[in-house]
Amino acid sequence: MDEDIRISLNNVSKVFASHESGLIAVHDVTLTIKDGEFFCIVGPSGCGKSTLLRILAGLENCSSGEVSIKATDTSRPLNTMVFQEQSVFPWMTVRQNVEYGLRMRRIPKRERARIADYYIGMIGLTQFANAYPCQLSGGMKQRVSVARAFANDPEILLMDEPFGALDEQNRLLLQQELLRIWEGSNKTTVFITHSIDEALCLGDRVLIMTARPGEIKTIIPVDLPRPRDIESIRTTPKYNALYQMIWLQLRDEVFRAKN
């Protein structure tokens, strides 16, 4: 694998044989993702976005093709996944949730505490470090999930519509916080979203998938400058041009998925 390439997929397909004639969820996907890239995937509902992410996470096996993820540090987990559904442990405090992956890796207690405190501060929940999830809002719980993922320091970060269930205000806040944390680490990230706006605010490139069976329709570079301020870039002509470009590619696939 090329030195700059962190993830490589070669002719990857996924067929769910439990359906009577076999359901092709993902078909013949070939792409590479560079080290440190924030790579977004958009597409109509049911196009195989989440299936592709689960294959990268090792939660699903591909039916054919090959997936390669270059590991550079065997002391770190290969990947960590942030789900759309709230996945914090209800019996653990915020600090215990953020420390969980580190504890599983047997990181010393003092080092765990230092790392957890850093990321809890980054997401603005220092005052809630000893609170339980039942005492937090939905947006705060997702902040904890993001902090836990970064604290675990995986080789790659996989995010499956992590802000999809949030109201618009919390979504905007968490997008900006995610950018701030990511820009400090440049961690290779694959991010699934239904939102063109979110893909443009966060991503370096946007993959548009076809209606099922999910294939690559096109990949569009997002040449917006970093670091990014979400409120500012939305007012630029370049943002609007990219938005229209992606929507024109995506619109037909959304209609196809409904028929």
C-alpha positions as CSV (number, residue, x, y, z in Angstrom):
1,M,0.0,0.0,0.0
2,D,1.2,3.5,-0.9
3,E,2.8,5.3,2.1
4,D,0.1,8.0,2.1
5,I,-2.8,5.6,1.8
6,R,-4.4,4.5,5.1
7,I,-7.5,2.7,3.8
8,S,-7.9,0.7,0.6
9,L,-11.0,-1.0,-0.8
10,N,-10.7,-3.1,-3.9
11,N,-13.9,-4.3,-5.7
12,V,-15.7,-4.7,-2.3
13,S,-19.3,-6.1,-2.5
14,K,-21.7,-7.2,0.2
15,V,-24.6,-9.5,-0.4
16,F,-27.0,-10.4,2.4
17,A,-28.0,-14.0,1.6
18,S,-30.8,-14.1,4.2
19,H,-33.1,-12.5,1.6
20,E,-34.8,-14.8,-0.9
21,S,-32.8,-13.9,-3.9
22,G,-29.9,-12.2,-2.1
23,L,-29.8,-8.5,-1.4
24,I,-26.9,-6.7,-2.9
25,A,-26.2,-3.9,-0.4
26,V,-22.8,-2.7,-1.7
27,H,-21.4,-3.4,-5.2
28,D,-17.9,-3.3,-6.5
29,V,-16.6,-0.4,-4.4
30,T,-12.9,0.6,-5.1
31,L,-11.4,3.6,-3.4
32,T,-8.5,4.7,-1.3
33,I,-8.5,7.1,1.7
34,K,-5.3,9.0,2.6
35,D,-3.7,9.2,6.0
36,G,-5.2,12.0,8.0
37,E,-8.1,12.5,5.6
38,F,-11.7,13.4,6.7
39,F,-13.7,11.3,4.2
40,C,-17.5,11.8,4.1
41,I,-20.0,9.4,2.5
42,V,-23.5,10.6,1.4
43,G,-26.3,8.7,-0.4
44,P,-30.0,7.9,-0.3
45,S,-31.4,5.8,2.5
46,G,-30.7,2.1,2.1
47,C,-27.7,2.6,-0.3
48,G,-25.3,0.7,1.9
49,K,-23.4,3.6,3.6
50,S,-23.6,2.0,7.0
51,T,-22.9,-1.5,5.7
52,L,-19.7,-0.1,4.1
53,L,-18.7,1.5,7.4
54,R,-19.4,-1.8,9.3
55,I,-17.1,-3.6,6.9
56,L,-14.4,-1.2,7.7
57,A,-15.0,-1.7,11.4
58,G,-14.8,-5.4,11.0
59,L,-18.5,-5.8,12.1
60,E,-19.4,-7.2,8.7
61,N,-17.4,-9.3,6.3
62,C,-17.5,-8.4,2.6
63,S,-18.9,-11.0,0.2
64,S,-16.1,-10.3,-2.3
65,G,-13.2,-7.9,-2.7
66,E,-10.5,-6.8,-0.3
67,V,-10.2,-4.3,2.5
68,S,-6.8,-3.1,3.7
69,I,-6.2,-0.8,6.6
70,K,-2.6,0.2,7.3
71,A,-1.7,-0.1,11.0
72,T,1.2,2.0,12.2
73,D,1.1,1.4,15.9
74,T,0.1,-2.0,17.2
75,S,-0.4,-0.6,20.7
76,R,-3.4,1.4,19.5
77,P,-6.8,-0.1,18.4
78,L,-7.2,-0.2,14.7
79,N,-10.5,1.6,14.8
80,T,-13.2,3.1,17.0
81,M,-16.8,3.6,15.9
82,V,-19.3,6.3,17.0
83,F,-22.9,5.3,16.3
84,Q,-25.9,7.4,15.6
85,E,-27.7,5.9,18.6
86,Q,-26.5,7.0,22.0
87,S,-23.9,4.3,23.1
88,V,-22.7,5.6,26.5
89,F,-22.9,3.2,29.4
90,P,-25.7,4.3,31.7
91,W,-24.1,2.9,34.8
92,M,-20.8,4.8,34.3
93,T,-20.1,8.5,34.9
94,V,-18.9,10.8,32.1
95,R,-15.2,10.2,33.1
96,Q,-15.7,6.5,33.4
97,N,-17.2,6.3,29.9
98,V,-14.4,8.4,28.4
99,E,-11.8,6.2,30.1
100,Y,-13.5,2.9,29.1
101,G,-11.4,2.1,26.0
102,L,-8.2,3.1,27.9
103,R,-9.1,0.8,30.8
104,M,-9.7,-2.1,28.4
105,R,-6.2,-1.4,27.0
106,R,-4.8,-1.5,30.6
107,I,-3.5,2.1,30.4
108,P,-2.3,3.1,33.9
109,K,-4.9,4.9,36.0
110,R,-3.1,8.2,36.3
111,E,-2.5,8.3,32.5
112,R,-6.2,7.4,31.9
113,A,-7.3,10.2,34.1
114,R,-5.1,12.7,32.3
115,I,-6.3,11.7,28.9
116,A,-10.0,11.6,29.9
117,D,-9.8,15.0,31.6
118,Y,-8.2,16.5,28.5
119,Y,-11.0,15.3,26.2
120,I,-13.8,16.0,28.7
121,G,-12.4,19.6,28.7
122,M,-12.3,19.6,24.9
123,I,-16.1,18.8,24.7
124,G,-16.9,21.3,27.4
125,L,-18.2,18.8,30.0
126,T,-15.6,19.3,32.8
127,Q,-18.4,20.3,35.2
128,F,-20.3,17.1,34.4
129,A,-17.3,14.7,34.7
130,N,-18.9,12.8,37.6
131,A,-22.4,12.9,36.2
132,Y,-24.3,9.9,34.9
133,P,-25.9,9.8,31.5
134,C,-29.4,10.1,32.9
135,Q,-28.3,13.6,34.1
136,L,-27.2,14.6,30.6
137,S,-29.1,15.9,27.5
138,G,-28.9,13.9,24.2
139,G,-26.3,16.3,22.8
140,M,-24.1,16.0,25.9
141,K,-24.3,12.2,25.6
142,Q,-23.0,12.4,22.0
143,R,-20.2,14.6,23.2
144,V,-19.2,11.9,25.6
145,S,-19.2,9.3,22.7
146,V,-17.0,11.6,20.6
147,A,-14.6,12.2,23.5
148,R,-14.4,8.4,24.3
149,A,-13.6,7.7,20.6
150,F,-10.8,10.2,20.5
151,A,-9.4,9.3,23.9
152,N,-9.0,5.7,22.8
153,D,-6.7,7.0,20.0
154,P,-7.6,4.6,17.3
155,E,-5.8,4.3,14.0
156,I,-8.9,5.4,12.2
157,L,-12.2,6.9,13.4
158,L,-15.5,5.6,12.0
159,M,-18.6,7.7,12.5
160,D,-22.1,6.6,11.5
161,E,-24.4,9.7,11.4
162,P,-23.4,10.6,15.0
163,F,-25.3,13.8,15.0
164,G,-28.3,12.7,13.0
165,A,-30.7,12.4,15.9
166,L,-29.9,15.8,17.4
167,D,-31.7,19.1,17.1
168,E,-30.1,21.7,14.8
169,Q,-28.6,23.8,17.6
170,N,-26.8,20.9,19.2
171,R,-25.8,19.5,15.8
172,L,-24.0,22.8,14.9
173,L,-22.2,22.9,18.2
174,L,-21.0,19.3,17.9
175,Q,-19.9,19.7,14.3
176,Q,-17.7,22.7,15.3
177,E,-16.4,20.8,18.4
178,L,-15.6,17.7,16.2
179,L,-13.7,19.9,13.8
180,R,-11.7,21.5,16.6
181,I,-10.8,18.1,18.1
182,W,-10.0,16.6,14.7
183,E,-7.9,19.5,13.5
184,G,-5.7,18.9,16.6
185,S,-5.2,15.3,15.7
186,N,-5.6,14.9,11.9
187,K,-7.0,11.4,12.6
188,T,-8.1,9.5,9.5
189,T,-11.9,9.7,9.7
190,V,-14.7,8.1,7.7
191,F,-18.0,9.9,8.4
192,I,-21.5,8.8,7.2
193,T,-24.1,11.5,6.8
194,H,-27.4,12.3,5.0
195,S,-26.6,16.0,5.2
196,I,-24.7,17.7,2.3
197,D,-24.1,20.6,4.5
198,E,-22.5,18.4,7.2
199,A,-20.3,16.7,4.6
200,L,-19.1,20.1,3.3
201,C,-18.5,21.6,6.7
202,L,-16.4,18.6,7.9
203,G,-15.0,16.7,4.9
204,D,-11.9,16.8,2.7
205,R,-13.7,14.7,0.1
206,V,-17.3,13.5,-0.4
207,L,-18.2,10.2,-1.8
208,I,-21.7,10.1,-3.4
209,M,-23.2,6.6,-3.5
210,T,-25.9,5.4,-5.8
211,A,-29.3,3.9,-4.8
212,R,-29.1,0.3,-3.9
213,P,-27.0,-1.6,-4.9
214,G,-24.7,1.0,-3.4
215,E,-21.9,1.9,-5.9
216,I,-19.6,4.9,-6.2
217,K,-21.3,7.5,-8.3
218,T,-18.6,10.2,-7.9
219,I,-16.1,11.6,-5.4
220,I,-16.0,15.4,-5.0
221,P,-13.0,17.2,-3.4
222,V,-14.0,19.8,-0.8
223,D,-11.4,22.6,-1.4
224,L,-12.6,24.8,1.4
225,P,-9.7,26.2,3.6
226,R,-8.8,24.8,7.0
227,P,-9.2,25.5,9.8
228,R,-12.9,25.9,9.2
229,D,-15.5,28.0,10.9
230,I,-18.8,26.5,10.0
231,E,-20.8,29.7,10.2
232,S,-18.3,31.5,7.9
233,I,-17.8,28.9,5.2
234,R,-21.6,28.6,4.6
235,T,-21.7,32.2,3.4
236,T,-19.0,31.7,0.7
237,P,-19.7,31.3,-3.0
238,K,-17.5,28.2,-3.1
239,Y,-19.6,26.4,-0.5
240,N,-22.8,27.2,-2.4
241,A,-21.2,25.9,-5.7
242,L,-20.1,22.7,-4.0
243,Y,-23.5,22.2,-2.4
244,Q,-25.3,22.5,-5.8
245,M,-22.7,20.2,-7.4
246,I,-23.3,17.4,-4.8
247,W,-27.1,17.9,-4.8
248,L,-27.3,17.6,-8.6
249,Q,-25.4,14.3,-8.3
250,L,-27.4,13.0,-5.4
251,R,-30.9,14.1,-6.5
252,D,-31.4,11.4,-9.1
253,E,-30.3,8.7,-6.6
254,V,-32.8,9.8,-4.0
255,F,-35.6,9.6,-6.6
256,R,-34.4,6.2,-7.7
257,A,-34.4,4.9,-4.1
258,K,-38.0,5.9,-3.7
259,N,-39.2,3.9,-6.8
